Amino acid sequence: MNRKCLDCGQKLTGRCDKKYCSDHCRNSHHNKRSRRINNLIRRINRRLSCNRRILYELNPLGRHTVSREMLECKGFDFGLFTEISNAEPDHAIYFCYDQGYSFISPHQVLLVDRSRLEFNRDMRKLRAVYN
């Protein structure tokens, strides 16, 4: 029975259950298999990080209102976020890691910083301040 390395195709000698001729070929084979998935995750994380950076730059005080248009002009992608907090009915807060946003109106967006936002408070009070 002629067994060959799954990565480079070299003839294998030694144990009968051996699949690779060296550690290099074993690592190379597994890296090739997972490259597509890792690249997808890398691209998504890059876009999420870009969203987070935009929110962070526009929200220096922890709570700020901006126009939806301003976020879109800076390249913000509203379809990518890491978490949704439904602390208040009908008003979700979308988070990109620690930076969040919520729609006050179709054209106004409230930006929040999770580290400065206390979830134990009534979210309606927060809405009342910015409405």
N, C-alpha and C positions, 0 to 999 in steps of 0.2 A: 504494500500500500504506500503510494507516494503522497505524503502530506506536504503541503506548502504553507508558508507564512501568509496569513490573511491580509497583510499590508503590502509586503514587497514581492511575494511569490517565491521566495527562496525556499529550497528544500529543507525540511525540518528533520532534526536528529534529536534523540533523547526520549523523553517521556511520550507515551502514546496519546496523551490528552493535550499536548502542547499545541498552541495555536499561532504563536508568534516566535520569530527567531531571536528577538531581543526586546529589552525594555523600550528601546526607542521605537520599534515597530508597534508594540502594544500601545504606547502612548499616542503615537501618530494615528493609528487606526481609530482609537476612541475619540481623539480630537476631531478627526474628519467626520465621524458620525454625529457629534454634538455641535459642530460648527454652525449649522443652519439655525438651530434653536438658540444658541448663544448669540448669534448675530441679531436675531429678532428681538431678544431681550435687551441687548445693548441699544438697539435703535429706539425701542420704547422708553427705556430709561433716559436716553439722551433727550427725547422730546418732553418727558415728564420733568426733567431737570430744567429744561428751557422754560417750561410753564412756571415752575417754582421760582426761578430767577426773576421772571417778569413780575410775578406777584410780589416778591420780596422788594424789588426796586421801586415799585409803585406804592408800597405800604410801609413807610418808614416808622410810623407811629403805632402800628398794631391794628388800627381800624381806619379805613379810608374808603371814600366812595369815588369811583371813576366811571367813565362811560364805557359801554361795551365796545364802542368803536375804537377807543384808545387801546384796549387790550388786543383787539383784532389787528390794528395797525402794527403793533409790536410783535405780531406773529403768534399770539396766544391761541392754543387749540382747546376749545371748550369740550371736546370729546374725550380728552385724556385727563384723568384724575386718579388718585390712589384710594380715595374713600369718600363716601357720602354720609353726612351726619344729618339725621332727621330729628334734631332736637326740638324743633317747633313744627307742628303740622303745617303743611302747605309751603314751607320755606326750608329747602334743603341747603346745606352748606357743603360745597364740593371742595375737597382738599387735594393739594399736590404736596404730599409729604406734610410739612408743618404749616404751609401757607394755604389759606382757603378763600373761597369767594361764594357769594350768594346773590341771586338776582333780586334786586329791590323792585325793579320795573323792567320792561323789555329792553330799555336803553341804559339803565343804571345798574352797576354792580358794586356790592359792598365787599371790600377786601378785609380779611381778618387773619391774625397771626394766632395759631393754636396755642402757643406758649403764653400769650397774653389774654386769651379768651378763656373765661371760666365757665365751664359747662354747667356748673351747679346753679348759676344765675338763670333767671327767667329770660329766655331768648326774646320774648316779646318786648322787654325793656330795651334791648339792643336795637330791635327793629324800630321802635318808637323814636329813638334818638336820630335815626337816619332817614326817616320818612317825612 
